[in-house]
Amino acid sequence: MAVRLVDGLLGTLEEINYSGRGHEEDALIPGRLRRLETAVGLPVPARVRRARTPLRLHEALLDWQETLLAAAGA
């Protein structure tokens, strides 16, 4: 479940980036991260919180998703 939730935010972030609306949507990201944290039931990693650009946020979310996948398979 957690992996799918992170994947959903990754998809949204990709749509924002591809549409060129990145700067307009930047203010919405903290709220989305809080909702994601609540839904997943785990704290959002510091690297995700510290990401200051859409590209870095995307990279950090991919890393977190990989960690969640590894934990689910263990």
BELVENJO-V327140 format. One record per backbone hydrogen bond with DSSP energy under -1.0 kcal/mol. CO is the residue of the C=O (numbers start at 1). NH is the residue of the N-H. E is the energy in kcal/mol with one decimal. If there is no record, write none. Layout:
# BELVENJO-V327140
co & nh & e
CO & NH & E
CO & NH & E
This chain:
# BELVENJO-V327140
co & nh & e
1 & 5 & -2.1
2 & 6 & -2.3
3 & 7 & -2.5
4 & 8 & -2.2
5 & 9 & -1.8
6 & 10 & -2.5
7 & 11 & -2.5
8 & 12 & -2.2
9 & 13 & -2.9
10 & 14 & -2.5
11 & 15 & -2.3
12 & 16 & -2.4
13 & 17 & -2.6
14 & 18 & -2.8
15 & 19 & -1.9
16 & 21 & -1.5
21 & 25 & -2.0
22 & 26 & -1.1
25 & 28 & -1.8
28 & 32 & -1.8
29 & 33 & -2.7
30 & 34 & -2.1
31 & 35 & -2.3
32 & 36 & -2.4
33 & 37 & -2.6
34 & 38 & -2.2
35 & 39 & -2.7
36 & 40 & -3.0
37 & 41 & -2.1
45 & 49 & -2.0
46 & 50 & -2.5
53 & 57 & -2.6
54 & 58 & -2.4
55 & 59 & -2.4
56 & 60 & -2.7
57 & 61 & -2.6
58 & 62 & -2.3
59 & 63 & -2.2
60 & 64 & -2.3
61 & 65 & -2.7
62 & 66 & -2.2
63 & 67 & -2.1
64 & 68 & -2.6
65 & 69 & -2.5
66 & 70 & -2.3
67 & 71 & -2.4
68 & 72 & -2.1
69 & 73 & -1.7
